[in-house]
Amino acid sequence: MKALAYDGTLKFDTSIDTSGFSDGIEKIGSAASTALKATSAIVTGAATAIVGIGTAATKVGMDFEASMSNVAAISGATGTELQALTAKAQEMGAKTKFSASESADAFSYMAMAGWKTVDMLDGIEGIMNLAAASGEDLASVSDIVTDALTAMGLQASDSAHFADVLAAASSNSNTNVAMMGETFKYSAPLAGALGYDIEDLAQAIGLMANSGIKGGTSLRSILTRLADPPKDCAAAMEEYGISLTDADGSMKSLMQVMENMRDSLGGLSEKEQASAASAIGGQEAMSGLLAIVNASEGDFDKLASAIDNATDSIDSSKSAAASMAATMNDNLQGQVTILQSALEGLGISFYENMQTPMKDVVAEANSMVGELQQAFNSGGFDGLVSAVG
């Protein structure tokens, strides 16, 4: 075999295997494409979420603004007064279970009762606590409190204590705030005219409710007959030493009148009691009177003590309405409700930053629609098309 000659040079294979590189590029491209799609989806989702937030904020903001406009129309509040009411409604929405819009509705009821701005600002918190404690809606509780305070000759500044009395009475007797509100409709005007206080009236309502007597007509009938006794009532009152006045002619409190009846009629036989109750309270209201007379000392004293200690003058959070409201909200459902209220407040804040440009846009749109209507009226469809162009 002939040997190959070596010419003294080196030869290199310069070809490169690019299969691995190409495969890597394809994988990078695929990953990039996937990332871009994911990014696009995130951006789209974020945009959708932002639009959704804007829509929700607009809705709650418009509702709240309309509610406050109603408050302004009824109360006459403008300028700094309306700003104070608006801020208070938003504050209540942020820290209670009731939304800012619900707070505005409560202000409307207060305004209808003739309350001034300062009265509404001072009274709203007590009313909210009572509504939260009772489970009733805020607007109806506001209506109950404002009506009853007016009937009893009390001031808006008394609303927090009044709320505490109702909370204590309803939680220590067989009634609730709504039923007490119904009773006040009938009995509070007369009780107020006689100079009786809300604590004693709540005591009488609670004792009668414990015997299943609710609605207020019985109590009103008893008070009416005691204040202006017909012949049989006057005779029975004289026989048993029952009167609305002391020896010096001064009016007794309703508590003193109830204790007077309990002392005078409590020891009688059932027949004698029934006869006396019928004469004094009337046949329709005798059961209510007997409920007061025959309530046990324990039940009577327990209810009186709860009502007398309803308001804590040192720490308002320990007062009856506030304490009960805190208990009612100390659960998941209560916290979710508070969260929803806070979210509405956030939406209103968003709306406040958007409302001016949005109003400008809507005003411009209204103007344009008016021009189109005018063009159609004058030139028909052709005129409308021309105006659109």
C-alpha positions in Angstrom: 0.0 0.0 0.0 1.3 3.4 -1.0 1.4 5.9 1.9 -0.4 9.2 1.5 1.8 12.2 1.5 1.6 14.8 4.3 1.8 18.4 3.1 2.4 19.9 6.5 -1.0 21.7 6.9 -3.8 21.3 9.5 -7.4 20.9 8.4 -10.5 21.8 10.6 -14.1 20.8 10.2 -15.9 24.2 10.4 -19.4 22.9 10.1 -21.6 23.5 13.2 -24.4 21.3 14.5 -27.3 23.9 14.8 -30.1 21.5 15.7 -29.8 22.2 19.5 -29.7 25.9 18.9 -32.7 25.9 16.7 -34.6 23.8 19.2 -33.7 26.3 21.9 -34.9 29.2 19.8 -38.2 27.5 19.2 -38.7 26.9 22.9 -37.9 30.5 23.7 -40.3 31.7 21.0 -43.0 29.4 22.4 -42.4 30.6 25.9 -42.4 34.2 24.8 -45.7 33.7 22.9 -47.2 32.1 26.0 -46.0 34.9 28.2 -47.4 37.5 25.8 -50.8 35.8 25.8 -50.8 35.6 29.6 -49.8 39.3 29.8 -52.5 40.2 27.4 -55.0 38.3 29.4 -53.8 40.0 32.6 -54.0 43.4 31.0 -57.5 42.6 29.6 -58.6 41.3 33.0 -57.2 44.3 34.8 -58.9 46.7 32.3 -62.2 44.8 32.8 -61.8 45.0 36.6 -61.1 48.7 36.4 -64.1 49.3 34.3 -66.2 47.2 36.7 -64.9 49.2 39.7 -65.7 52.4 37.8 -69.2 51.3 37.0 -69.9 50.2 40.6 -68.4 53.4 42.0 -70.6 55.5 39.7 -73.7 53.6 40.8 -73.1 53.9 44.6 -71.9 57.5 44.2 -74.9 58.5 42.2 -77.3 56.9 44.8 -75.5 58.6 47.7 -75.5 61.9 46.0 -79.2 61.6 45.2 -79.9 60.7 48.9 -78.0 63.7 50.2 -79.8 66.0 47.7 -83.0 64.7 49.3 -81.7 65.6 52.7 -80.7 69.0 51.5 -84.2 69.6 50.0 -86.0 68.6 53.2 -83.7 70.2 55.7 -82.7 73.2 53.8 -79.0 72.5 54.6 -76.5 74.1 52.2 -72.8 74.9 52.0 -70.9 73.9 55.1 -74.0 72.3 56.8 -74.5 70.0 53.9 -70.8 69.2 53.7 -70.9 68.3 57.4 -73.9 66.0 56.9 -72.3 64.4 53.9 -69.0 63.8 55.8 -71.0 62.3 58.8 -72.9 60.0 56.6 -69.7 58.8 55.0 -68.1 58.4 58.5 -71.0 56.3 59.7 -70.7 54.2 56.5 -67.1 53.5 57.1 -67.3 52.4 60.7 -70.8 50.8 61.1 -72.8 48.1 59.4 -75.0 50.8 57.7 -73.9 52.3 54.5 -73.4 56.0 53.8 -76.6 55.9 51.6 -78.6 54.4 54.5 -77.2 57.1 56.8 -78.4 59.7 54.3 -81.9 58.1 54.4 -81.9 58.3 58.2 -81.0 62.0 57.9 -84.0 62.4 55.7 -86.4 61.1 58.4 -84.7 63.4 61.0 -85.1 66.4 58.6 -88.8 65.6 58.2 -89.2 65.7 62.0 -87.8 69.2 61.9 -84.3 68.5 63.2 -81.6 70.9 62.4 -78.1 70.0 61.1 -76.5 70.0 64.5 -79.4 67.8 65.9 -78.9 65.3 63.0 -75.1 65.2 63.5 -75.6 64.6 67.3 -78.4 62.1 67.0 -77.4 59.8 64.1 -75.0 57.6 66.1 -77.5 56.6 68.8 -80.1 55.8 66.3 -77.6 53.6 64.3 -76.7 51.7 67.5 -80.3 51.1 68.2 -81.0 49.9 64.7 -77.9 47.6 64.8 -78.9 46.3 68.2 -82.5 45.6 67.2 -81.9 44.2 63.8 -84.4 46.7 62.3 -83.6 48.8 59.3 -82.1 52.2 59.9 -84.8 54.3 58.3 -87.6 52.8 60.3 -85.7 53.1 63.6 -85.0 56.7 62.7 -88.7 57.3 62.1 -89.6 55.6 65.5 -87.0 57.7 67.5 -87.8 61.0 65.9 -91.6 60.6 66.2 -91.4 59.4 69.9 -89.0 62.1 70.9 -91.3 64.8 69.5 -94.3 63.2 71.1 -92.6 63.1 74.5 -91.4 66.7 74.2 -87.8 65.6 74.2 -84.9 67.1 72.2 -82.7 65.6 69.5 -79.9 65.7 72.0 -81.8 63.0 74.0 -81.8 60.6 71.1 -78.7 58.6 72.3 -80.3 58.1 75.8 -83.7 57.3 74.3 -82.0 54.7 72.1 -80.4 53.1 75.2 -83.8 53.0 77.0 -85.5 51.3 74.1 -82.6 48.8 73.7 -82.7 48.0 77.4 -86.4 47.6 77.6 -86.7 45.5 74.5 -83.9 43.1 75.6 -85.4 42.7 79.1 -89.1 42.2 78.2 -91.1 40.3 75.7 -91.1 43.0 73.0 -88.8 44.5 70.4 -88.0 47.9 69.0 -90.5 47.7 66.2 -93.4 46.8 68.6 -92.3 49.5 71.1 -92.4 52.0 68.2 -95.9 50.9 67.4 -96.9 51.4 71.1 -95.3 54.8 71.2 -97.6 56.0 68.3 -100.6 55.6 70.6 -99.3 56.3 74.1 -96.3 58.7 73.7 -98.3 61.9 72.9 -100.6 61.5 75.9 -97.7 60.4 78.2 -95.7 63.5 77.0 -98.6 65.8 77.7 -98.9 64.4 81.2 -95.2 65.1 81.8 -94.2 61.4 82.1 -90.6 60.4 81.2 -89.5 57.9 78.7 -88.0 55.5 81.2 -91.3 55.0 83.1 -93.3 54.7 79.8 -90.9 52.0 78.6 -91.3 50.2 82.0 -95.1 50.1 81.5 -94.8 49.0 77.9 -92.4 46.2 78.9 -94.5 44.9 81.7 -97.6 44.8 79.5 -95.6 43.1 76.7 -94.6 40.4 79.1 -98.3 39.4 79.4 -98.7 39.5 75.6 -100.3 42.9 75.5 -98.8 45.0 72.7 -99.8 47.7 70.4 -100.3 50.7 72.7 -104.1 51.1 72.7 -104.4 49.6 76.2 -101.8 51.8 77.7 -103.4 54.9 76.0 -106.8 53.9 77.4 -105.5 53.5 80.9 -103.7 56.9 80.8 -106.7 58.6 79.3 -109.1 57.3 82.0 -106.6 58.1 84.8 -106.2 61.7 83.5 -109.9 62.4 83.0 -111.7 59.6 84.9 -115.3 58.9 84.1 -117.7 58.3 87.1 -116.9 54.6 87.7 -113.2 55.1 87.3 -113.2 58.1 89.7 -115.1 56.0 92.3 -112.7 53.1 92.1 -109.7 55.4 92.3 -111.1 57.1 95.4 -112.0 53.7 96.9 -108.5 52.3 96.5 -106.5 55.5 97.0 -105.2 55.8 93.5 -104.4 59.3 92.1 -102.2 61.1 89.6 -101.2 63.8 92.1 -99.5 64.0 95.5 -101.1 65.6 98.6 -99.6 69.0 97.6 -101.2 68.7 94.1 -98.0 68.1 92.2 -98.1 65.4 89.5 -96.8 62.0 90.3 -94.4 60.3 87.9 -95.8 57.3 86.0 -93.6 55.1 88.1 -95.2 56.4 91.2 -98.7 55.8 89.7 -97.8 52.2 88.8 -96.4 51.6 92.3 -99.6 53.1 93.7 -101.8 50.8 91.7 -99.6 47.7 92.6 -99.7 48.6 96.3 -103.5 49.2 96.3 -104.7 46.4 94.1 -102.0 43.8 94.5 -103.5 42.2 97.6 -107.1 42.0 96.3 -108.8 38.8 95.4 -109.0 37.9 91.7 -112.6 39.0 91.5 -111.9 42.3 93.3 -108.9 42.9 91.1 -110.9 42.3 87.9 -113.7 44.6 89.1 -111.3 47.4 90.0 -109.2 47.0 86.9 -112.3 47.1 84.7 -113.5 50.3 86.4 -110.2 52.1 86.3 -108.8 50.9 82.9 -112.0 50.1 81.1 -113.0 46.7 79.9 -110.7 46.8 76.9 -107.6 47.9 78.8 -108.2 46.0 82.1 -105.8 43.2 81.1 -103.0 45.7 80.5 -103.6 47.3 83.9 -103.6 43.8 85.6 -100.3 43.0 83.8 -98.7 46.0 85.6 -100.3 45.2 88.9 -99.5 41.5 89.0 -96.0 41.6 87.6 -93.6 39.9 90.0 -91.3 42.0 92.1 -88.4 40.4 90.4 -89.6 41.1 86.9 -90.6 44.7 87.9 -87.3 45.5 89.5 -85.2 43.8 86.8 -86.7 45.8 84.1 -86.6 49.1 86.0 -82.9 48.5 86.8 -82.0 47.8 83.2 -83.8 50.9 82.0 -82.3 53.1 84.8 -78.8 51.9 83.9 -79.2 51.9 80.1 -76.8 54.8 79.5 -73.2 54.8 80.8 -72.3 58.5 81.3 -68.6 57.6 81.5 -68.1 55.2 78.6 -70.8 55.4 75.9 -69.6 52.1 74.3 -70.9 50.4 77.4 -74.4 51.9 77.1 -77.2 49.5 76.2 -77.6 50.3 72.5 -73.9 50.5 71.7 -73.1 47.3 73.7 -75.9 45.4 72.0 -74.9 46.6 68.6 -71.3 45.4 69.1 -72.6 42.0 70.2 -74.9 41.7 67.2 -72.0 42.5 64.8 -69.5 40.2 66.5 -69.8 37.4 64.0 -68.9 36.7 60.4 -72.1 37.9 58.9 -71.8 41.2 60.9 -68.3 41.7 59.8 -69.2 41.0 56.1 -71.9 43.6 56.4 -69.5 46.1 57.8 -67.1 45.3 54.9 -69.8 45.9 52.4 -70.5 49.2 53.9 -66.8 50.2 53.8 -66.6 49.1 50.2 -69.5 51.4 49.4 -67.6 54.2 51.0 -64.6 53.5 48.9 -66.8 53.6 45.8 -68.2 56.9 46.8 -64.7 58.3 47.2 -63.9 57.1 43.7 -67.1 58.7 42.4 -66.3 62.1 44.1 -63.1 62.3 42.0 -64.9 61.4 38.8 -68.2 63.2 39.2 -67.2 66.7 37.9 -65.9 65.5 34.5 -68.7 63.0 34.2 -71.3 65.7 34.8 -69.6 67.8 32.1 -69.7 65.0 29.6 -73.4 64.2 30.4 -74.3 67.9 30.2 -72.6 68.1 26.7 -74.4 65.0 25.6 -77.7 66.5 26.7 -77.0 69.6 24.7 -76.2 67.5 21.6 -79.3 65.4 22.0 -81.3 68.6 22.2 -79.8 69.8 19.0 -80.6 66.5 17.3 -84.2 66.7 18.5 -84.5 70.2 17.1 -83.0 69.2 13.8 -85.4 66.3 13.5 -88.4 68.5 14.5 -87.5 71.0 11.8 -86.1 68.8 9.0 -87.3 65.3 9.7 -85.0 62.4 9.1 -83.0 64.3 6.5 -82.4 67.1 9.0 -81.4 64.5 11.7 -78.9 62.9 9.3 -77.4 66.3 8.4 -77.1 67.2 12.0 -75.4 63.9 12.9 -73.0 64.5 10.0 
